[in-house]
Amino acid sequence: MGAGPGGSGVRVGVDVGGTFTDVVAVVGGRVVHGKVLTRPREPWVGIVEGVESVGVDIGSIEVFVTATTLGTNLFFGQTGLERPPAALFTDEGFEDVVEIGRQNRPSLYDPFFTRPPPLAGRRDRIGVGVRVSPRGEVLREPDLSVVRGEAARRCSEGYVFAVSVLHGYLRPDVEEEIASAVREACPGATVVTGSSVDPRPGEYERASTALVNAVLAPIVRGYLERLSDALRLRGFRGRLLAMKSDGGVATPGEVLRAPAVFIESGPAAGAVAAAYIAGLLGVERLVAFDMGGTTAKASSVVSGRPEVVEYYEVGGRVHMGRLVRGSGYPVRHEFIDIAEVGAGGGTIAWVDRGGALRLGPHSAGAEPGPACYGRGGGEPTVTDALLLLGRIPGELAGGRLRLRRDLAEAAMQRLAREAGLRGALEAAEAVVALANAVMARALRIVTVERGHDPEEFQLAAFGGAGPVHAVELAREMGVPRVVVPPRPGVFSALGLLLSDYRVGVARHVGRPASGLDEAWLEEVFRELEGEALERLRLQGYAGEARLERVVEARYRWQGETLRLPYRGARMVDSSFHALHEEKYGFSSPRDEVVVEAVRVVAVGAVEKPGLAPEEWGRGLEEEWRVYWEGSWLDALLVGAGRLWELGRLEGPAVVAFPDSTLFLPPGATARPGSHGEVVVDA
């Protein structure tokens, strides 16, 4: 087994969310976990508090894995995070590519729509006389004197630099020559070349990817350095790793090669954990549903793997869970395919000018939090509604957070008056119904809109609030079964300790599939495999790596590619047609298939902690009441430990885990599973 999240030492995973910071630690084969409120301005302080709250000596930690939404927050303007100024070196005449972009309009009929401002302003987009032909010939050398002069003028102002030359993916040496001149004029500056982070055609997307990575680099570096310093001040001498958006972990140095891979690290960890539990249970198709304090996320696991996409718009708008193209800054990297909506426990309910009830996207977060937290918040939230309806108990986070029903009722009463509803309970039911409707859209995006039938899936529900809503969502989608995994409230943090090392490298091909030379392609794959294995070795991984070969192909008339496993040059055509038929419901065998790029992924497996819990917290059982469809019903409130004793539980009931809550509506039945999970027949 290679170095990393394996071995016998203490391993810790920490997922920093918008409301809670979740901690999972493996100590001597035993799993301990906990939650603390997030420190938005100083997340590393909350991380240290969280680790110490579960009784782990930081000096004993061998491996520490972190995930955070820091990268996303930067582009959404979080207070305390400032983007560094950026400059772009490119061809003369192509300085405005990143501002012109594509023709995508997020609001097609909105005459007042404005695109987000370019990451490099007009005076900071500099043409340097270079020109590379579509065949890779250097038609004009870059003017390095201009590069040095422009870089030197900006050096004292803290600029970061991106280099993206037209057709530069064919001649990375030209882009690197420009980058070297920048470093010479401004030692220590962040410089990112388009060919190093996105070696494919598409001048706009490649330049944008380079700029996003350049802008993120000092922010991600600062976070990782502050976290490392905070841990080492308390005796940490182990290995610090970061979760990536593609579902793998890496050292800080590897992450800083392309910091954009850190953008969706938290949600990716949840998808990895869901894939692991699907494998344990032998479930072929699983929808992962993660609802926390700020957002809800959904992703699909098919044949044991989360589905992956290669395009993301950081800082972009999300409409009904769907990323709106043209609203943010394009990044081409591997990302687990995640639909995200603003419907977390802390999401605020409000009434618009027309008197309609609305939900989010604003959240009460950790400071001040929902009204029922008693920390100064007064806005009505989803958590307040759940408390009033009896769907969650009177305390959260293992008893560390006691909820105040009176404050929740006051907030919901105000909302009822504004919305013209009859009282706090009717308002609470409306808020929960609206939250379910919003979250169902996210589930449809990763199933129906990806060509999958939800009835063939099971729903894995986790996060602090996911199991509360899961059964109602399953019924809405036609999903027959819900699985609540062990430690559901910190399941994404557990996913950090289940994630393998993962390195992906790609090369542009741009040739028809029918004319591929098998020997030449084999040589390309072997070179990429060597590079990927070397990068794994540099991260300290010494075990046997698994290598995956991938082809990115498209029809000649298409702009985007599909990914398919490589099984030989002769199989590319037929495999592509079959995959296109599966994804889109049609194929065009008479049309030429173009192999745009090939990719190798090297996976370094790590030791996985056991999932079955040693204890389930309180074994309580008491009479309870839940408000359901306009009336109060007698129910049971049981601790998860009691469920194991009962063997079967029918709704209405509330099952209290130490870190989450499962709500069973009337007609639903729960039973304990063989791996520490709870199985619910919806």
Secondary structure by P-SEA (a helix, b strand, c coil): cccccccccbbbbbbbcccbbbbbbbccccccccccccccccaaaaaaaaaaaaccccccccbbbbbcaaaaaaaaccccccccbbbbbbccccccccccccccccccccccccccccccccccccccbbbbccccccccccaaaaaaaaaaaacccbbbbbbbcccccccaaaaaaaaaaaaaaccccbbbbcccccccccaaaaaaaaaaaaaaaaaaaaaaaaaaaaaaaacccbbbbbbccccccccccccccccccccaaaaaaaaaaaaaaaaaacccbbbbbbbcccbbbbbbbccccccccccccccccccccccccccbbbbbcccccccccccccccccccccccccccccccccccccccccccccccccaaaaaaaacccccccccccbbbbaaaaaaaaaaaaaaaccccaaaaaaaaaaaaaaaaaaaaaaaccccccccccbbbbbbccccccaaaaaaaaaccccccccccccaaaaaaaaaccbbbbbbbbbbcccccccaaaaaaaaaaaaaaaaaaaaaaccccbbbbbbbbbbbcccccbbbbbbbccccaaaaaaaaaaaaacccccccbbbbbcbbbbbbbbbccccccccccccccbbbbbccccccbbbbbbbbcaaaaaaaccccccbbbbcccbbbbbcccbbbbbccccbbbbcc
